[in-house]
Amino acid sequence: MNKFKTISLFCGAGGLDMGFERAGFETIWANDFNSDACETHKEWSKARTVCGDISKIDETEIPDADVVLGGFPCQGFSLSGPRKLDDSRNTLYKQFVRIVKAKQPYMFVAENVKGLLSMDGGKIIEAIISEFSDCGYNVYYKLLNAKNYGVPEDRERVIIVGFKKDLNIENLDFPEPNSSFITLKDVLKDIPEPKEEDICRQPYSSRYMSRNRKRGWDDVSYTIPAMAKQVPIWPGSPDMKKLEQDKWEFGDSEKTRRLSWQEAAAIQTFPSDLNFHGNLISKYKQIGNAVPVKLAETIANHLYDILTASIRKNFKI
């Protein structure tokens, strides 16, 4: 079969569709609201990348595709901050639904934060599944941790997959986790000492100091966040010391610093030569908002085989 044509919504720097491209899919159209992210996406992708509000883009302006990808914005679902049912960002999944309904791809894949599963007692995820089902899809989801799939990072994310009902895919087994982890030492050992301008130097807030922020060389990283000042500490920094509940301090034997944006990108398994556009805060934001490339690639390889076999069986292609 020819490569599956893919469109990517809320594409960001492209972690999700980069992983899918490595598995044999071809991104032909991509969209994001962030101009820096769109320019970064253009650095590696041949897709037509359209910068703008997806709600203002008519579906007739978007090409037909075999697959729709997207990590619709998740701030309103996140466990790390206040979760509001009326947060406008929570309704952006409806734009994803709109495009899927209009384009009727064989498959869609969406990614979101763990908090999506528990919000409003599970009613939000049920509503999302129901809306996609009404569009003609069998929908499956699972909470995966990126550290189990070749990513040196403790990062739990919900993966939602939908197949057109006439493909007759009645169940979905997600990829099996690896038996071993990639460590911070593995991924950072060849990265040069960063320049001062490549490290966030904003003050450390009381929120930051409320818990341990350091993982060692032989471990995986804490989650890389989108907010630069919340980025974890470089593993070569001294261990943090717990003073009392929700209060820590830095060790004083050596220099403490945050991970540079290049180190954060490596942990998110982006290629080392990818040029991220924008200022330092923007680079961290693009990296932290992304789906780890290796996680996306693992999922994509798994789904490619399932989708190919089903299309051949049901449509005699």
Phi and psi restraints in degrees (value plus and minus 20) as a CYANA .aco file:
   2 ASN   PHI     -90.6   -50.6
   2 ASN   PSI     147.7   187.7
   3 LYS   PHI     -80.7   -40.7
   3 LYS   PSI     121.6   161.6
   4 PHE   PHI     -91.3   -51.3
   4 PHE   PSI     109.7   149.7
   5 LYS   PHI    -100.6   -60.6
   5 LYS   PSI     113.8   153.8
   6 THR   PHI    -148.6  -108.6
   6 THR   PSI     120.5   160.5
   7 ILE   PHI    -135.2   -95.2
   7 ILE   PSI     125.9   165.9
   8 SER   PHI    -143.7  -103.7
   8 SER   PSI      97.1   137.1
   9 LEU   PHI    -119.4   -79.4
   9 LEU   PSI     124.5   164.5
  10 PHE   PHI      32.8    72.8
  10 PHE   PSI      27.6    67.6
  11 CYS   PHI     -89.3   -49.3
  11 CYS   PSI     -47.2    -7.2
  12 GLY   PHI      38.2    78.2
  12 GLY   PSI    -163.7  -123.7
  13 ALA   PHI     -91.8   -51.8
  13 ALA   PSI     -36.0     4.0
  14 GLY   PHI      88.2   128.2
  14 GLY   PSI       2.7    42.7
  15 GLY   PHI     -79.4   -39.4
  15 GLY   PSI     -61.0   -21.0
  16 LEU   PHI     -89.3   -49.3
  16 LEU   PSI     -72.9   -32.9
  17 ASP   PHI     -94.4   -54.4
  17 ASP   PSI     -43.5    -3.5
  18 MET   PHI     -83.8   -43.8
  18 MET   PSI     -63.7   -23.7
  19 GLY   PHI     -82.2   -42.2
  19 GLY   PSI     -60.1   -20.1
  20 PHE   PHI     -88.8   -48.8
  20 PHE   PSI     -56.8   -16.8
  21 GLU   PHI     -82.9   -42.9
  21 GLU   PSI     -58.7   -18.7
  22 ARG   PHI     -83.2   -43.2
  22 ARG   PSI     -44.3    -4.3
  23 ALA   PHI    -113.2   -73.2
  23 ALA   PSI     -18.0    22.0
  24 GLY   PHI      90.1   130.1
  24 GLY   PSI     -16.0    24.0
  25 PHE   PHI    -108.4   -68.4
  25 PHE   PSI     142.1   182.1
  26 GLU   PHI    -149.7  -109.7
  26 GLU   PSI      93.7   133.7
  27 THR   PHI     -97.9   -57.9
  27 THR   PSI     103.7   143.7
  28 ILE   PHI    -129.5   -89.5
  28 ILE   PSI     -37.6     2.4
  29 TRP   PHI    -174.0  -134.0
  29 TRP   PSI     118.9   158.9
  30 ALA   PHI    -164.3  -124.3
  30 ALA   PSI     132.4   172.4
  31 ASN   PHI    -162.4  -122.4
  31 ASN   PSI     121.9   161.9
  32 ASP   PHI    -175.2  -135.2
  32 ASP   PSI     138.1   178.1
  33 PHE   PHI    -105.1   -65.1
  33 PHE   PSI     -43.4    -3.4
  34 ASN   PHI    -106.1   -66.1
  34 ASN   PSI      98.7   138.7
  35 SER   PHI     -87.1   -47.1
  35 SER   PSI     -57.9   -17.9
  36 ASP   PHI     -82.7   -42.7
  36 ASP   PSI     -63.3   -23.3
  37 ALA   PHI     -82.0   -42.0
  37 ALA   PSI     -59.5   -19.5
  38 CYS   PHI     -84.0   -44.0
  38 CYS   PSI     -60.8   -20.8
  39 GLU   PHI     -87.0   -47.0
  39 GLU   PSI     -57.6   -17.6
  40 THR   PHI     -83.7   -43.7
  40 THR   PSI     -62.4   -22.4
  41 HIS   PHI     -78.8   -38.8
  41 HIS   PSI     -59.8   -19.8
  42 LYS   PHI     -86.5   -46.5
  42 LYS   PSI     -40.6    -0.6
  43 GLU   PHI     -82.8   -42.8
  43 GLU   PSI     -51.1   -11.1
  44 TRP   PHI    -140.9  -100.9
  44 TRP   PSI     -39.8     0.2
  45 SER   PHI    -125.2   -85.2
  45 SER   PSI     124.0   164.0
  46 LYS   PHI    -110.4   -70.4
  46 LYS   PSI     -20.3    19.7
  47 ALA   PHI     -85.0   -45.0
  47 ALA   PSI     134.0   174.0
  48 ARG   PHI     -93.8   -53.8
  48 ARG   PSI      96.2   136.2
  49 THR   PHI    -125.2   -85.2
  49 THR   PSI      98.2   138.2
  50 VAL   PHI    -128.3   -88.3
  50 VAL   PSI     101.0   141.0
  51 CYS   PHI    -114.8   -74.8
  51 CYS   PSI     104.7   144.7
  52 GLY   PHI     140.0   180.0
  52 GLY   PSI     154.4   194.4
  53 ASP   PHI     -92.8   -52.8
  53 ASP   PSI      97.6   137.6
  54 ILE   PHI     -80.8   -40.8
  54 ILE   PSI     -49.1    -9.1
  55 SER   PHI     -88.2   -48.2
  55 SER   PSI     -36.6     3.4
  56 LYS   PHI    -122.5   -82.5
  56 LYS   PSI     -12.4    27.6
  57 ILE   PHI    -125.7   -85.7
  57 ILE   PSI      97.9   137.9
  58 ASP   PHI     -89.7   -49.7
  58 ASP   PSI     122.8   162.8
  59 GLU   PHI     -83.2   -43.2
  59 GLU   PSI     -41.9    -1.9
  60 THR   PHI     -90.0   -50.0
  60 THR   PSI     -37.2     2.8
  61 GLU   PHI    -105.7   -65.7
  61 GLU   PSI     -25.2    14.8
  62 ILE   PHI    -125.6   -85.6
  62 ILE   PSI     112.8   152.8
  63 PRO   PHI     -89.5   -49.5
  63 PRO   PSI     133.8   173.8
  64 ASP   PHI     -85.1   -45.1
  64 ASP   PSI     131.5   171.5
  65 ALA   PHI    -172.4  -132.4
  65 ALA   PSI     142.6   182.6
  66 ASP   PHI    -102.0   -62.0
  66 ASP   PSI     -47.4    -7.4
  67 VAL   PHI    -160.9  -120.9
  67 VAL   PSI     120.0   160.0
  68 VAL   PHI    -136.1   -96.1
  68 VAL   PSI     108.3   148.3
  69 LEU   PHI    -134.0   -94.0
  69 LEU   PSI     134.3   174.3
  70 GLY   PHI     157.9   197.9
  70 GLY   PSI     122.7   162.7
  71 GLY   PHI    -133.8   -93.8
  71 GLY   PSI      63.5   103.5
  72 PHE   PHI     -81.0   -41.0
  72 PHE   PSI     124.6   164.6
  73 PRO   PHI     -68.5   -28.5
  73 PRO   PSI     118.9   158.9
  74 CYS   PHI    -139.2   -99.2
  74 CYS   PSI     -16.1    23.9
  75 GLN   PHI     -78.8   -38.8
  75 GLN   PSI     -55.0   -15.0
  76 GLY   PHI     -92.2   -52.2
  76 GLY   PSI     -35.8     4.2
  77 PHE   PHI    -119.7   -79.7
  77 PHE   PSI     -31.2     8.8
  78 SER   PHI     -85.8   -45.8
  78 SER   PSI     123.5   163.5
  79 LEU   PHI     -98.5   -58.5
  79 LEU   PSI     -33.5     6.5
  80 SER   PHI    -104.3   -64.3
  80 SER   PSI     -25.7    14.3
  81 GLY   PHI    -167.1  -127.1
  81 GLY   PSI    -195.7  -155.7
  82 PRO   PHI     -84.4   -44.4
  82 PRO   PSI     115.2   155.2
  83 ARG   PHI    -128.8   -88.8
  83 ARG   PSI      95.5   135.5
  84 LYS   PHI    -136.5   -96.5
  84 LYS   PSI     107.6   147.6
  85 LEU   PHI     -84.4   -44.4
  85 LEU   PSI     -48.8    -8.8
  86 ASP   PHI    -114.9   -74.9
  86 ASP   PSI      -9.5    30.5
  87 ASP   PHI     -79.6   -39.6
  87 ASP   PSI     105.1   145.1
  88 SER   PHI     -79.4   -39.4
  88 SER   PSI     -46.9    -6.9
  89 ARG   PHI     -90.1   -50.1
  89 ARG   PSI     -41.0    -1.0
  90 ASN   PHI     -92.2   -52.2
  90 ASN   PSI     -39.5     0.5
  91 THR   PHI    -110.6   -70.6
  91 THR   PSI     -22.7    17.3
  92 LEU   PHI     -88.2   -48.2
  92 LEU   PSI     -38.2     1.8
  93 TYR   PHI     -82.6   -42.6
  93 TYR   PSI     -45.1    -5.1
  94 LYS   PHI     -85.0   -45.0
  94 LYS   PSI     -50.7   -10.7
  95 GLN   PHI     -88.5   -48.5
  95 GLN   PSI     -57.2   -17.2
  96 PHE   PHI     -82.1   -42.1
  96 PHE   PSI     -65.9   -25.9
  97 VAL   PHI     -79.9   -39.9
  97 VAL   PSI     -63.2   -23.2
  98 ARG   PHI     -77.9   -37.9
  98 ARG   PSI     -65.0   -25.0
  99 ILE   PHI     -89.9   -49.9
  99 ILE   PSI     -60.9   -20.9
 100 VAL   PHI     -81.7   -41.7
 100 VAL   PSI     -64.0   -24.0
 101 LYS   PHI     -81.4   -41.4
 101 LYS   PSI     -59.7   -19.7
 102 ALA   PHI     -94.1   -54.1
 102 ALA   PSI     -59.8   -19.8
 103 LYS   PHI    -110.5   -70.5
 103 LYS   PSI     -43.4    -3.4
 104 GLN   PHI      28.3    68.3
 104 GLN   PSI      35.7    75.7
 105 PRO   PHI     -88.6   -48.6
 105 PRO   PSI     144.4   184.4
 106 TYR   PHI     -80.6   -40.6
 106 TYR   PSI     -56.9   -16.9
 107 MET   PHI    -169.3  -129.3
 107 MET   PSI     129.7   169.7
 108 PHE   PHI    -149.7  -109.7
 108 PHE   PSI     133.1   173.1
 109 VAL   PHI    -156.0  -116.0
 109 VAL   PSI     104.8   144.8
 110 ALA   PHI    -144.6  -104.6
 110 ALA   PSI     133.3   173.3
 111 GLU   PHI    -151.2  -111.2
 111 GLU   PSI     122.2   162.2
 112 ASN   PHI    -175.7  -135.7
 112 ASN   PSI     157.5   197.5
 113 VAL   PHI    -101.3   -61.3
 113 VAL   PSI     141.7   181.7
 114 LYS   PHI     -76.3   -36.3
 114 LYS   PSI     -55.9   -15.9
 115 GLY   PHI     -79.8   -39.8
 115 GLY   PSI     -40.5    -0.5
 116 LEU   PHI     -78.6   -38.6
 116 LEU   PSI     -53.4   -13.4
 117 LEU   PHI     -92.1   -52.1
 117 LEU   PSI     -49.6    -9.6
 118 SER   PHI    -121.7   -81.7
 118 SER   PSI     -29.6    10.4
 119 MET   PHI     -83.3   -43.3
 119 MET   PSI     112.6   152.6
 120 ASP   PHI      33.5    73.5
 120 ASP   PSI      20.9    60.9
 121 GLY   PHI      45.3    85.3
 121 GLY   PSI       6.0    46.0
 122 GLY   PHI      70.4   110.4
 122 GLY   PSI     -21.1    18.9
 123 LYS   PHI     -90.8   -50.8
 123 LYS   PSI     -48.5    -8.5
 124 ILE   PHI     -87.9   -47.9
 124 ILE   PSI     -68.6   -28.6
 125 ILE   PHI     -84.9   -44.9
 125 ILE   PSI     -55.5   -15.5
 126 GLU   PHI     -83.0   -43.0
 126 GLU   PSI     -60.4   -20.4
 127 ALA   PHI     -86.1   -46.1
 127 ALA   PSI     -61.2   -21.2
 128 ILE   PHI     -82.6   -42.6
 128 ILE   PSI     -65.7   -25.7
 129 ILE   PHI     -82.2   -42.2
 129 ILE   PSI     -61.8   -21.8
 130 SER   PHI     -82.0   -42.0
 130 SER   PSI     -60.7   -20.7
 131 GLU   PHI     -87.4   -47.4
 131 GLU   PSI     -60.0   -20.0
 132 PHE   PHI     -88.6   -48.6
 132 PHE   PSI     -56.8   -16.8
 133 SER   PHI     -81.4   -41.4
 133 SER   PSI     -60.7   -20.7
 134 ASP   PHI     -85.4   -45.4
 134 ASP   PSI     -41.0    -1.0
 135 CYS   PHI    -103.5   -63.5
 135 CYS   PSI     -25.5    14.5
 136 GLY   PHI      86.0   126.0
 136 GLY   PSI      10.0    50.0
 137 TYR   PHI    -146.7  -106.7
 137 TYR   PSI     122.5   162.5
 138 ASN   PHI    -106.0   -66.0
 138 ASN   PSI     106.3   146.3
 139 VAL   PHI    -138.4   -98.4
 139 VAL   PSI     115.7   155.7
 140 TYR   PHI    -153.2  -113.2
 140 TYR   PSI     129.7   169.7
 141 TYR   PHI    -168.0  -128.0
 141 TYR   PSI     136.8   176.8
 142 LYS   PHI    -177.3  -137.3
 142 LYS   PSI     126.3   166.3
 143 LEU   PHI    -105.7   -65.7
 143 LEU   PSI      98.9   138.9
 144 LEU   PHI    -136.5   -96.5
 144 LEU   PSI     128.6   168.6
 145 ASN   PHI    -127.7   -87.7
 145 ASN   PSI     103.2   143.2
 146 ALA   PHI     -77.0   -37.0
 146 ALA   PSI     -48.6    -8.6
 147 LYS   PHI     -83.1   -43.1
 147 LYS   PSI     -40.4    -0.4
 148 ASN   PHI    -106.3   -66.3
 148 ASN   PSI     -19.1    20.9
 149 TYR   PHI    -154.0  -114.0
 149 TYR   PSI      21.0    61.0
 150 GLY   PHI      62.5   102.5
 150 GLY   PSI      -4.9    35.1
 151 VAL   PHI    -133.1   -93.1
 151 VAL   PSI     108.5   148.5
 152 PRO   PHI    -100.8   -60.8
 152 PRO   PSI      36.8    76.8
 153 GLU   PHI    -176.3  -136.3
 153 GLU   PSI     114.2   154.2
 154 ASP   PHI    -101.7   -61.7
 154 ASP   PSI      75.5   115.5
 155 ARG   PHI    -161.1  -121.1
 155 ARG   PSI      84.4   124.4
 156 GLU   PHI    -110.8   -70.8
 156 GLU   PSI     108.5   148.5
 157 ARG   PHI    -160.9  -120.9
 157 ARG   PSI     127.0   167.0
 158 VAL   PHI    -107.4   -67.4
 158 VAL   PSI     106.6   146.6
 159 ILE   PHI    -127.9   -87.9
 159 ILE   PSI     103.9   143.9
 160 ILE   PHI    -133.4   -93.4
 160 ILE   PSI     106.0   146.0
 161 VAL   PHI    -145.9  -105.9
 161 VAL   PSI     112.9   152.9
 162 GLY   PHI    -145.5  -105.5
 162 GLY   PSI     116.1   156.1
 163 PHE   PHI    -138.2   -98.2
 163 PHE   PSI     120.3   160.3
 164 LYS   PHI     -74.0   -34.0
 164 LYS   PSI     118.1   158.1
 165 LYS   PHI     -83.1   -43.1
 165 LYS   PSI     -48.6    -8.6
 166 ASP   PHI     -97.2   -57.2
 166 ASP   PSI     -20.4    19.6
 167 LEU   PHI    -100.9   -60.9
 167 LEU   PSI     -32.8     7.2
 168 ASN   PHI      38.2    78.2
 168 ASN   PSI      17.5    57.5
 169 ILE   PHI    -112.2   -72.2
 169 ILE   PSI      80.7   120.7
 170 GLU   PHI    -110.7   -70.7
 170 GLU   PSI     -31.0     9.0
 171 ASN   PHI    -175.2  -135.2
 171 ASN   PSI     142.5   182.5
 172 LEU   PHI    -160.4  -120.4
 172 LEU   PSI     100.8   140.8
 173 ASP   PHI    -112.6   -72.6
 173 ASP   PSI     103.8   143.8
 174 PHE   PHI     -98.9   -58.9
 174 PHE   PSI     143.7   183.7
 175 PRO   PHI     -75.4   -35.4
 175 PRO   PSI     121.4   161.4
 176 GLU   PHI     -93.1   -53.1
 176 GLU   PSI     122.0   162.0
 177 PRO   PHI     -89.1   -49.1
 177 PRO   PSI     130.6   170.6
 178 ASN   PHI     -90.7   -50.7
 178 ASN   PSI     138.1   178.1
 179 SER   PHI    -107.1   -67.1
 179 SER   PSI     -31.9     8.1
 180 SER   PHI    -156.0  -116.0
 180 SER   PSI     140.3   180.3
 181 PHE   PHI    -127.0   -87.0
 181 PHE   PSI     131.6   171.6
 182 ILE   PHI    -107.3   -67.3
 182 ILE   PSI     110.1   150.1
 183 THR   PHI    -118.4   -78.4
 183 THR   PSI     149.6   189.6
 184 LEU   PHI     -81.4   -41.4
 184 LEU   PSI     -56.3   -16.3
 185 LYS   PHI     -81.6   -41.6
 185 LYS   PSI     -62.2   -22.2
 186 ASP   PHI     -79.8   -39.8
 186 ASP   PSI     -61.9   -21.9
 187 VAL   PHI    -112.3   -72.3
 187 VAL   PSI     -42.4    -2.4
 188 LEU   PHI    -125.3   -85.3
 188 LEU   PSI     -26.2    13.8
 189 LYS   PHI     -81.6   -41.6
 189 LYS   PSI     -48.8    -8.8
 190 ASP   PHI    -123.3   -83.3
 190 ASP   PSI     -12.9    27.1
 191 ILE   PHI    -107.3   -67.3
 191 ILE   PSI     105.8   145.8
 192 PRO   PHI     -83.4   -43.4
 192 PRO   PSI     139.0   179.0
 193 GLU   PHI     -77.0   -37.0
 193 GLU   PSI     106.6   146.6
 194 PRO   PHI     -91.8   -51.8
 194 PRO   PSI     135.5   175.5
 195 LYS   PHI     -96.8   -56.8
 195 LYS   PSI     138.0   178.0
 196 GLU   PHI     -78.3   -38.3
 196 GLU   PSI     -56.5   -16.5
 197 GLU   PHI     -93.7   -53.7
 197 GLU   PSI     -24.8    15.2
 198 ASP   PHI    -120.8   -80.8
 198 ASP   PSI     -13.7    26.3
 199 ILE   PHI    -143.7  -103.7
 199 ILE   PSI     113.4   153.4
 200 CYS   PHI     -87.9   -47.9
 200 CYS   PSI     105.9   145.9
 201 ARG   PHI    -134.7   -94.7
 201 ARG   PSI      -1.3    38.7
 202 GLN   PHI     -84.5   -44.5
 202 GLN   PSI     134.2   174.2
 203 PRO   PHI     -77.5   -37.5
 203 PRO   PSI     130.6   170.6
 204 TYR   PHI    -106.7   -66.7
 204 TYR   PSI     100.1   140.1
 205 SER   PHI     -98.5   -58.5
 205 SER   PSI     147.2   187.2
 206 SER   PHI     -82.3   -42.3
 206 SER   PSI     -52.3   -12.3
 207 ARG   PHI     -83.7   -43.7
 207 ARG   PSI     -63.9   -23.9
 208 TYR   PHI     -81.3   -41.3
 208 TYR   PSI     -61.8   -21.8
 209 MET   PHI    -102.3   -62.3
 209 MET   PSI     -12.8    27.2
 210 SER   PHI    -103.5   -63.5
 210 SER   PSI     -28.2    11.8
 211 ARG   PHI    -175.4  -135.4
 211 ARG   PSI     148.3   188.3
 212 ASN   PHI     -85.8   -45.8
 212 ASN   PSI     117.3   157.3
 213 ARG   PHI    -141.0  -101.0
 213 ARG   PSI     -11.3    28.7
 214 LYS   PHI    -138.6   -98.6
 214 LYS   PSI     114.0   154.0
 215 ARG   PHI    -136.0   -96.0
 215 ARG   PSI     127.1   167.1
 216 GLY   PHI    -101.5   -61.5
 216 GLY   PSI     152.1   192.1
 217 TRP   PHI     -78.3   -38.3
 217 TRP   PSI     -52.9   -12.9
 218 ASP   PHI    -113.2   -73.2
 218 ASP   PSI      -7.3    32.7
 219 ASP   PHI    -136.7   -96.7
 219 ASP   PSI     159.5   199.5
 220 VAL   PHI    -116.7   -76.7
 220 VAL   PSI     142.0   182.0
 221 SER   PHI     -93.4   -53.4
 221 SER   PSI     136.0   176.0
 222 TYR   PHI     -84.0   -44.0
 222 TYR   PSI     145.4   185.4
 223 THR   PHI     -75.5   -35.5
 223 THR   PSI     114.2   154.2
 224 ILE   PHI    -101.9   -61.9
 224 ILE   PSI      95.1   135.1
 225 PRO   PHI    -108.6   -68.6
 225 PRO   PSI     150.1   190.1
 226 ALA   PHI    -100.6   -60.6
 226 ALA   PSI     -41.5    -1.5
 227 MET   PHI    -108.0   -68.0
 227 MET   PSI      98.5   138.5
 228 ALA   PHI     -74.9   -34.9
 228 ALA   PSI     -63.3   -23.3
 229 LYS   PHI     -92.9   -52.9
 229 LYS   PSI     -27.7    12.3
 230 GLN   PHI    -120.9   -80.9
 230 GLN   PSI     -17.1    22.9
 231 VAL   PHI     -83.6   -43.6
 231 VAL   PSI     119.8   159.8
 232 PRO   PHI     -81.8   -41.8
 232 PRO   PSI     148.2   188.2
 233 ILE   PHI    -103.6   -63.6
 233 ILE   PSI     122.5   162.5
 234 TRP   PHI     -74.9   -34.9
 234 TRP   PSI     114.9   154.9
 235 PRO   PHI     -84.1   -44.1
 235 PRO   PSI     -34.5     5.5
 236 GLY   PHI    -103.9   -63.9
 236 GLY   PSI     -23.0    17.0
 237 SER   PHI     -93.0   -53.0
 237 SER   PSI     137.8   177.8
 238 PRO   PHI     -85.1   -45.1
 238 PRO   PSI     135.4   175.4
 239 ASP   PHI     -82.9   -42.9
 239 ASP   PSI     124.1   164.1
 240 MET   PHI     -96.4   -56.4
 240 MET   PSI     133.8   173.8
 241 LYS   PHI    -135.8   -95.8
 241 LYS   PSI     112.6   152.6
 242 LYS   PHI    -105.2   -65.2
 242 LYS   PSI     104.8   144.8
 243 LEU   PHI    -113.1   -73.1
 243 LEU   PSI     -63.2   -23.2
 244 GLU   PHI    -185.1  -145.1
 244 GLU   PSI    -197.9  -157.9
 245 GLN   PHI     -79.3   -39.3
 245 GLN   PSI     109.7   149.7
 246 ASP   PHI      42.0    82.0
 246 ASP   PSI       7.2    47.2
 247 LYS   PHI    -167.5  -127.5
 247 LYS   PSI      98.0   138.0
 248 TRP   PHI    -145.6  -105.6
 248 TRP   PSI     147.1   187.1
 249 GLU   PHI    -159.2  -119.2
 249 GLU   PSI     141.5   181.5
 250 PHE   PHI     -98.7   -58.7
 250 PHE   PSI     130.1   170.1
 251 GLY   PHI     -89.7   -49.7
 251 GLY   PSI     137.2   177.2
 252 ASP   PHI    -135.5   -95.5
 252 ASP   PSI      -8.7    31.3
 253 SER   PHI    -103.5   -63.5
 253 SER   PSI     -44.2    -4.2
 254 GLU   PHI    -164.7  -124.7
 254 GLU   PSI    -196.7  -156.7
 255 LYS   PHI     -97.2   -57.2
 255 LYS   PSI     112.1   152.1
 256 THR   PHI    -123.8   -83.8
 256 THR   PSI     112.7   152.7
 257 ARG   PHI    -170.1  -130.1
 257 ARG   PSI     139.6   179.6
 258 ARG   PHI     -95.3   -55.3
 258 ARG   PSI     143.8   183.8
 259 LEU   PHI     -82.1   -42.1
 259 LEU   PSI     120.6   160.6
 260 SER   PHI     -90.8   -50.8
 260 SER   PSI     146.0   186.0
 261 TRP   PHI     -86.1   -46.1
 261 TRP   PSI     -51.8   -11.8
 262 GLN   PHI     -86.4   -46.4
 262 GLN   PSI     -59.3   -19.3
 263 GLU   PHI     -87.6   -47.6
 263 GLU   PSI     -59.8   -19.8
 264 ALA   PHI     -82.7   -42.7
 264 ALA   PSI     -60.4   -20.4
 265 ALA   PHI     -85.0   -45.0
 265 ALA   PSI     -59.3   -19.3
 266 ALA   PHI     -84.7   -44.7
 266 ALA   PSI     -60.1   -20.1
 267 ILE   PHI     -84.0   -44.0
 267 ILE   PSI     -54.6   -14.6
 268 GLN   PHI    -100.5   -60.5
 268 GLN   PSI     -14.8    25.2
 269 THR   PHI      43.0    83.0
 269 THR   PSI      10.3    50.3
 270 PHE   PHI     -95.1   -55.1
 270 PHE   PSI     132.0   172.0
 271 PRO   PHI     -84.3   -44.3
 271 PRO   PSI     125.9   165.9
 272 SER   PHI     -87.3   -47.3
 272 SER   PSI     -41.2    -1.2
 273 ASP   PHI    -115.9   -75.9
 273 ASP   PSI     -12.7    27.3
 274 LEU   PHI     -94.1   -54.1
 274 LEU   PSI     107.1   147.1
 275 ASN   PHI    -109.4   -69.4
 275 ASN   PSI      90.9   130.9
 276 PHE   PHI    -107.0   -67.0
 276 PHE   PSI     109.9   149.9
 277 HIS   PHI    -106.0   -66.0
 277 HIS   PSI     140.5   180.5
 278 GLY   PHI      77.1   117.1
 278 GLY   PSI    -198.9  -158.9
 279 ASN   PHI     -99.8   -59.8
 279 ASN   PSI    -198.6  -158.6
 280 LEU   PHI     -79.9   -39.9
 280 LEU   PSI     -64.5   -24.5
 281 ILE   PHI     -83.0   -43.0
 281 ILE   PSI     -59.3   -19.3
 282 SER   PHI     -86.0   -46.0
 282 SER   PSI     -60.4   -20.4
 283 LYS   PHI     -81.6   -41.6
 283 LYS   PSI     -68.0   -28.0
 284 TYR   PHI     -78.7   -38.7
 284 TYR   PSI     -61.8   -21.8
 285 LYS   PHI     -82.5   -42.5
 285 LYS   PSI     -65.7   -25.7
 286 GLN   PHI     -81.1   -41.1
 286 GLN   PSI     -62.5   -22.5
 287 ILE   PHI     -87.4   -47.4
 287 ILE   PSI     -65.7   -25.7
 288 GLY   PHI     -90.0   -50.0
 288 GLY   PSI     -47.0    -7.0
 289 ASN   PHI    -100.0   -60.0
 289 ASN   PSI     -33.1     6.9
 290 ALA   PHI     -99.3   -59.3
 290 ALA   PSI     136.3   176.3
 291 VAL   PHI     -99.0   -59.0
 291 VAL   PSI     110.8   150.8
 292 PRO   PHI     -76.1   -36.1
 292 PRO   PSI     110.9   150.9
 293 VAL   PHI     -78.0   -38.0
 293 VAL   PSI     -64.0   -24.0
 294 LYS   PHI     -86.2   -46.2
 294 LYS   PSI     -56.5   -16.5
 295 LEU   PHI     -82.4   -42.4
 295 LEU   PSI     -66.5   -26.5
 296 ALA   PHI     -81.1   -41.1
 296 ALA   PSI     -60.8   -20.8
 297 GLU   PHI     -84.1   -44.1
 297 GLU   PSI     -62.1   -22.1
 298 THR   PHI     -83.0   -43.0
 298 THR   PSI     -65.2   -25.2
 299 ILE   PHI     -83.1   -43.1
 299 ILE   PSI     -62.9   -22.9
 300 ALA   PHI     -84.0   -44.0
 300 ALA   PSI     -63.4   -23.4
 301 ASN   PHI     -79.6   -39.6
 301 ASN   PSI     -61.4   -21.4
 302 HIS   PHI     -84.9   -44.9
 302 HIS   PSI     -66.1   -26.1
 303 LEU   PHI     -93.2   -53.2
 303 LEU   PSI     -50.5   -10.5
 304 TYR   PHI     -77.7   -37.7
 304 TYR   PSI     -66.5   -26.5
 305 ASP   PHI     -86.4   -46.4
 305 ASP   PSI     -61.5   -21.5
 306 ILE   PHI     -84.4   -44.4
 306 ILE   PSI     -66.1   -26.1
 307 LEU   PHI     -85.9   -45.9
 307 LEU   PSI     -64.5   -24.5
 308 THR   PHI     -80.3   -40.3
 308 THR   PSI     -67.0   -27.0
 309 ALA   PHI     -83.5   -43.5
 309 ALA   PSI     -60.3   -20.3
 310 SER   PHI     -90.0   -50.0
 310 SER   PSI     -60.1   -20.1
 311 ILE   PHI     -84.5   -44.5
 311 ILE   PSI     -63.9   -23.9
 312 ARG   PHI     -81.7   -41.7
 312 ARG   PSI     -57.8   -17.8
 313 LYS   PHI     -93.8   -53.8
 313 LYS   PSI     -64.2   -24.2
 314 ASN   PHI    -109.8   -69.8
 314 ASN   PSI     -47.9    -7.9
 315 PHE   PHI    -135.1   -95.1
 315 PHE   PSI     -17.6    22.4
 316 LYS   PHI      35.7    75.7
 316 LYS   PSI      17.3    57.3
